[in-house]
């Protein structure tokens, strides 16, 4: 079993990684939007401090069939669907819909998955995982 000091270093490393991901999401340009599966996922990202525009999958799919992407000047869609089989399916659907119209970015999803391991299966669980595991106080939305 790892020592307490090693565990603390691992926890600090994970928190730093998550903070970097959130900072990177906040440093995006206005031509980008984050797409999540549902409103709870959106609320979870807001609790984590993400300031980039966030849209639920249902709204995005409804609007993407129109000229919404072009009207809004969206050049990149950041996909943060859940880390399960359904989330992978939704990622593929978004890629197919946006093909040739906007770049689809799944990098942040995979960075979060790598950082959180198999502990979390959905985006909405990240704030409670962090508050329970690391005793953090996150803002309410």
C-alpha positions in Angstrom: 0.0 0.0 0.0 1.4 3.4 -0.9 2.5 5.8 1.9 0.2 8.6 3.0 2.7 11.1 1.5 2.6 9.4 -1.9 -1.3 9.4 -1.8 -1.3 13.1 -1.0 1.0 13.8 -3.9 -1.3 11.8 -6.2 -4.3 13.7 -5.0 -2.6 17.1 -5.5 -1.5 15.9 -9.0 -5.0 15.0 -9.9 -6.4 18.3 -8.6 -3.8 20.2 -10.6 -4.7 18.3 -13.7 -8.4 19.0 -13.3 -7.6 22.7 -12.6 -5.5 22.9 -15.8 -8.3 21.3 -17.8 -10.8 23.9 -16.4 -8.4 26.8 -17.1 -7.9 25.5 -20.7 -11.7 25.3 -21.2 -12.0 28.9 -19.9 -9.3 30.2 -22.3 -11.3 29.3 -25.4 -12.3 31.8 -28.0 -15.9 32.8 -28.7 -16.1 30.5 -31.7 -16.3 27.5 -29.4 -19.0 25.8 -27.5 -19.1 22.9 -25.1 -21.8 20.2 -25.6 -22.8 18.0 -22.7 -25.5 15.4 -22.4 -27.9 17.1 -20.1 -28.7 20.0 -17.8 -27.1 18.3 -14.8 -23.8 18.0 -16.7 -24.1 21.7 -17.6 -24.7 22.6 -13.9 -21.7 20.4 -12.9 -19.4 22.3 -15.2 -20.7 25.6 -14.0 -20.0 24.5 -10.4 -16.5 23.7 -11.4 -16.1 27.2 -12.7 -16.3 26.7 -16.5 -17.2 30.0 -18.2 -17.2 28.9 -21.8 -20.7 28.6 -23.4 -22.3 25.3 -22.6 -25.2 23.7 -24.5 -27.0 20.4 -23.9 -27.0 17.7 -26.5 -30.7 18.0 -27.1 -30.6 21.7 -27.9 -27.4 21.3 -29.9 -28.9 18.5 -32.1 -32.1 20.5 -32.7 -30.1 23.7 -33.7 -27.3 21.9 -35.6 -29.8 20.7 -38.2 -30.3 24.4 -39.1 -27.6 26.9 -40.0 -27.0 27.6 -36.3 -23.3 26.8 -36.4 -22.7 29.2 -39.2 -24.9 32.0 -37.8 -23.2 31.8 -34.4 -19.7 31.6 -36.0 -18.9 28.4 -34.2 -15.7 26.9 -35.4 -15.1 24.3 -32.7 -17.4 22.0 -30.7 -16.0 20.7 -27.5 -17.6 17.4 -26.7 -17.9 16.6 -23.0 -20.4 13.7 -23.1 -20.3 11.0 -20.4 -17.6 8.4 -20.3 -19.8 5.5 -21.0 -20.9 3.7 -24.2 -23.8 6.1 -24.8 -21.4 9.1 -24.4 -19.1 7.6 -27.1 -22.1 7.1 -29.3 -23.2 10.7 -28.8 -19.6 11.9 -29.6 -19.8 10.0 -33.0 -23.2 11.6 -33.7 -21.9 15.1 -33.1 -18.8 14.4 -35.3 -21.1 13.2 -38.1 -23.4 16.2 -37.8 -20.6 18.7 -37.7 -18.5 17.1 -40.4 -17.2 19.8 -42.7 -18.9 22.6 -40.7 -16.9 22.8 -37.5 -14.1 21.0 -35.8 -15.2 18.5 -33.1 -12.8 18.4 -30.1 -12.9 15.4 -27.8 -9.5 16.1 -26.2 -10.9 17.6 -23.0 -13.2 14.6 -22.5 -10.3 12.2 -22.8 -8.0 14.3 -20.5 -10.7 14.3 -17.8 -11.3 10.5 -18.3 -7.5 9.9 -18.0 -7.3 12.1 -14.9 -10.4 10.7 -13.1 -9.8 7.1 -14.1 -12.7 4.6 -13.7 -14.0 6.5 -10.6 -16.4 8.6 -12.6 -18.7 7.6 -15.5 -20.5 10.9 -16.1 -19.8 14.6 -16.1 -22.4 15.4 -13.5 -20.6 13.3 -10.9 -17.3 15.2 -11.1 -18.1 18.0 -8.5 -19.5 15.6 -5.9 -16.5 13.3 -6.5 -14.1 16.2 -5.9 -15.9 17.4 -2.9 -16.1 14.0 -1.3 -12.7 12.8 -2.2 -10.7 16.0 -1.7 -13.0 17.8 0.8 -13.5 20.8 -1.6 -16.3 23.3 -1.3 -17.7 24.0 -4.8 -20.1 26.8 -5.5 -23.8 26.0 -6.0 -25.6 26.7 -9.2 
